Amino acid sequence: MVRYMPYADMDKILSLSKRRGFVFQSSEIYGGLGSTWDYGPLGVELKRNVKEAWWQAVVYDRDDMVGLDAAILMHPQVWVASGHVENFSDPLVECKECNSRFRQDHLLEATGVDSESPEAPAALKDLVCPDCGGELTEPRRFNLMFKTFMGPVEDTANEVFLRPETAQGIFVNFKNVLDSSRKKLPFGIAQIGKSFRNEITPGNFTFRTREFEQMEGEFFVKPGTDEEWLDQWVKSRFQWYIDYGIRPENLRLREHGSDELAHYAKACYDVEYRFPWGWAELEGIANRADYDLRQHQQVSGQDLTYFDDAAPEGEEPRYLPYVIEPSGGVDRATLAFWLDAYDEEPDGDGGEGRVFPYSP
C-alpha cells in the first residue's frame, strides 16, 4: 500500500533526483556551483509539462490573452523607471568572525519576529551569527540585480542588467502588442522566461536560486474594475494547482499586509505550498495599479495611455490601465508537483521504496 508523505524528506528527494534523472548538481564534475541545478531527462519533461499546462490555462483557454517572448537584456533605463535600481535590494549583514552573510530580515523571522513589527528594533540588537555565534555588522542594502557589460569596454556607459523579472518586458511592449493585436481592454500578455537575482541566501534545492524561470501574465484593465479582476485571477490561479493534482490541504492563500507590499503593489495574494521546511510562495497575484505604465511613460516620454472608444458619454476615454499580475515560478511549481506526488511503499525486503505515481 502506498503511503503518502505529507512532509517529504529533502535528503531523500535530493538523492532520488539524481538517481532517477530529475535534477543534477550543475557543474558537478568540477565540484558544483552553489544553488545551481540542471534538469535531467525526467526533470526536463516534468518542467516542460508544467509550462505547457500554464500556457494552456493562461493563454490558449482564454480569448483575452496573447503571448510574448521579450529579451533578457534591456535598456538600463527600464530598471530605473521600474524602481529596481532604487528599491530592489535586501538588508545584508555579515559575521565579523566567520564572514558569513545573511539577510537580516530572514534572521529576524527565524526568531519569530517580523522585520516590520514594533518588536524588530529591539530584536535586532540580540541577533548573532547562526553559524558561529559571532557579532554581526550593521545592515547595508544589497541590490539583487546582476550587472554586466555590452561590448568590449567595461565602463558605466555599457552597463546592462540581467532582468530580475520578466514583467518589465511586457510593460515596455504594451503599445506594440496593443497596436499589432488590435485587442481591447481588458486583455493580457503572458510570458515564460529566465530571470536572475543575486540572492544573498539561496537554498532549499530548486526553490530559491539565482537563475530561475518565471511564468507571468500582465492583465490590463480599466481603473475601477481592478479589484473584481484581481479576485477572478486569484481564484483561477489557486484552482489551477488543485486541478493538476496538488492536494488542497497542502495549499493556502495568504493576503499581503500593507507593511509587506512591494513598492508597485496596491494589493497582493500569495498561493503558498506546504514545503518540508514550511509554507512558502508558489505564485503571487498582485494588483500593480498603473505604477509600471505610469513610470515608463514618465521616464521614456512615450504615451502609454489607452483610448477607450466605447467609453460612455461624459467619461474620460483615455487613461492608463491598471494591471493584475499572476506571477509564478516554474521551478517552484515543478518542485511542488514533484514533492506532492512523492510516496513511499514497503518493498519486498521490509524496507521502503520511493514512488512518483505519475509520468512526467
N, C-alpha and C positions, 0 to 999 in steps of 0.2 A: 504493500500500500504506500503510495506516495505521501510524504509528509511535507506540507508547505512550511517554508522557513520564513516567518514574518520579519526576522532580522538576520538576513544572510551574513555569514561571516566573511568579511572582506579579504582576509588572508586566503580563505578557500577560493573565493572568487578570483583573486589575482593569480593564484596557482592554476586554477582551471582555465582561465582566459588564455594563457599561453599554450597549455596542452591541447586545447580544443581549437586553437587558431582564431580566437576572437580579438584579442588585443596583445601586442608585444611592447616591451620597453623600446623606445626609439633609440637608435644607435647602440644597441645592446653590445655588439662586439667590441665597442670602444668604452664600455663601462656605463653606457646610457647617458642621457641628459635629463636633468630633473624635471619632473612633471610634463614630459613629452611622451606621447604614445602613438603607436602605429596600429591601425586596424588590419587584422589578418583576414584570410579568406571568408570565414564565417562572420566576423565582426563587420566587415565592409558591406556584406549583403544585408545584415540587420540594420545598419545605419542608413543604407540606401532605401530600404523599405520604409523607415521612419520618415525620411524626407519626402518620398513619393506619397505616403499617406497624408502628410501635412499639406502638400501641394494640391492633392486631390480635394481635400476638405476646404482649403482656404481659397483656391483659385478655380479649379475645374468644376466644382459643385456649386459655384455661385456665378451670377451674371454681372456682378458689380466689382470684380477683382481682376486685375491683369498682372503680368509678371515683369520683372526687371532683373538684369544682371549688371550691376554697376562695378566700376573699377575699385580695386583696393586702395590704390594711391590716388589722392585727390588734392586739389589746390589747398595750400595751408590755410587760406582764409576761411575755408569751410569750417575748420575746427575752432577758429577764432569766433566765428558767428555762432556756432552751436553751443559755445560755452565750455568746450572740452579743454581748451588751453588754460582757462582760468579756474574751472571748477572740477575737472576730472582728476582728482587726487585723493589719496588716503593719508591718514596720520601715521607716520613711521617713527618707531622708537628702536634704539639699538642698545644691546647689552654692553656695558663698559668693560666687562670681564671677558666674555667669550665672543663678542662681536656679532652675535645672532641678531637678526632683525625681525620685527613683528609689527603687525597693525595694532595700534593702540586700542582701537575700538573692539577688536577681537579679544584682546587680553581682558578688557573690562567685561565683555559679555561672558567670558569663561568664569568670571566670579559672580555672575548673576546680576550685574549692574548694566543697565542700558546707557550707552555713551551720551545720550541726550537727556538723561534723567537728572533731577536735582542732586542725587547722591553721587554723580560721576566725579565732580571735582575732589571730594574727599577720598573716593576710592582710588583715584589716580595716584595719590601720594603713597599708597600701600602696594602698588604694582612692583613686582620684581621679575627678573628673567625666569620664564618657566623651565628653561634648560638647566641653568646653573645657580639660580637664586641671586644673581648679581644685580647691581644697580642699573637702572635704565636711563638713557639720555632724555632730554626734553623732546617732545614730538616735533617733527617737521613735516611739511606737506610734500608728498611724493607723487608727481604726475605719472599716470599709468600708461601714457601713450608711448609706443615705440617710435623712436626717431631714426631716420636715415637720410641719405642724400641722393639727389638725382643728378647724374652726370659725374664727370671725373674730379670736380673740385668740391672739397668738403668745407663749405662755408655756410653762413646763415642764409645767404640768398638761395641756396639749393636745398634747404631743409624741407623734408616732407615727413609725413607720419603714416605708419601702417594704421588703417582705420580701426578704431576701438569698437565700432558698431556698424552695422550695415544700413541703419536708418537714414543717415545723412545723404547717402547716395540716392535714396528715394526722394528726399525733400528737394534736393537741388535739381532733380529731374521732373518735379511735379508738373511744370508748364509743358515740358516736352511730351510727357505721356498724355496730359490733358488734351493738348492740341492734336496729337497724332492719333489717339484712340477715339476722340470725339465723345468721351464719357461725360456724363452729367453727374453732379453730386446727388446723393452720396455714392462714392466709389473708392476703391482702394488699390494699392500697389504692393505686391508681395515680392520678396527676395530671400534666397537662401545663399549664404556665402561665409567665407572665413573672416574672422576678426581677430584682433590681437590686443592683449592688455598685459602690461608688465607687472603682474600681480606680485605683491610683497610676499604673500604666503599662499602659494598654490598648494593643492593637495586633494586628498580623498579620491585617488585614482583619476578617472577622466572627468570628474565633476568640476574641478576648478583648475584650469590650465591657462598658459599664456597664449596659446594658439587654439582657437576653438571655432566651431561653426554655429551660425545663428540661422533661425528661420523667423523672419519678421514681416509683418504687414503694417502699412500705414493707411488707415481708412479715413478719408476726408469727408467731413460732414458740415452741415450748416450750424453755426453757433446757435445754441438753444436746444438743439436736438442731441447734443453730445452725451448727456447723461443716459438717455434712452439707449443710444448705440453702445455705450460702454457696458451697460447691463446685458445687452444681447451678446456682445463679444465675450464677456466673462462667462456667461452660461454655456455658450457653444464651445469655447476652448476647454473649459473644465470637463464637459461631457466627452470631448474627443478622446481624452486619456482613458476614460471608462469604456468607451466604445471599442477601443483597441486592446482592452484586457487588463488594465491596471485595476487592482482591487479597490473599491471605493473607500474601504477603511484605511487604505494607505495614502489617501489624498485628502487635502483640505484646502480651503480658500481663506486667504488672510488679507484683510484690507490694511493698507499702509496708514499709519498715524500721520498727522500733519507734520510731526517733527522728523519723519524719515523720508518724506517725499523728495524725489530728485528735483533739481533746480528748474526743470522744464515741466513738471507734472502738476496737474490740477487734482488728480486722484489716481490711485493705482491699487490693483489687486494682484496677489501672487497665488498661482497654483503651486502648492507645495506637496512634496512626496516624503514619506517617512523612510529616509535612508537609514542604514545601520548606525550612523553617527547622529541621527536626529532628523527633525523636519528641516527641509531646505527647498529653495525655489527651483521649480522646473520651468516656469513661464510667468512672465509679468504681463498684465494687460493694463495699459496706462491711458489716461486722458491727458494728452500733451497740449491741449488747448491750441492756440495759434502761435505758441512760443517759437517753434522752429521756422515756420514760414515767415513770421514777422522778423526774426533775427536775420535770416538770409536775404530778405527784401531790403532791410536796412543796410547791411554790410555790402551787398552786391550792387545795390542801386536799381535792381530789376523789379518790375511789377509782378508780384506773385499772387495777386488777388484773383478771385473767381467771379465771373459775371453770370448771375442767375437770370436768364431770360424769361423764367416763369415766375419771377417774384411778384407778389400781389401789388396792386397799385398803392403807392404811398410808402412802400417798404424799400429801403436801400438795396438795389440789386447787386452791388459789388461789395465783396467782403473777403477777408482772409478766412479760409476754412479752419475749423477745429480738427484735431486728429486723434483718433483712437488707435492705439498701437498694441497688438498682440505680439509679444517678443519671446520666443522660446529658444532654448539651447538644444541643438541636435545631439550633442554628446551627452548632455544630461538626460534627455528623453530616452536615448538609446540605453544608457545605464539603468534608468528606472524600469524600462520594459524588461531588461535582462535580469535585474535583481528580482522583480516581481514574479518572474517565471521560474526562478530557481527553486528546486525541490530536492529533497533527499529521500531515498528509499533504501531499505535493507538489502544488502547483496547476499549472495549465497554463503558467504563466509562469516556472516554475523556482523559485518561492517556496514558502512553507509555509502551508497553510490550517489553521485551527483547527477541531477536530471534537469535539462531545459526542455520542457514538453512542447516545443514548437519548432517549426522550420524557419530559419532566418529568412 
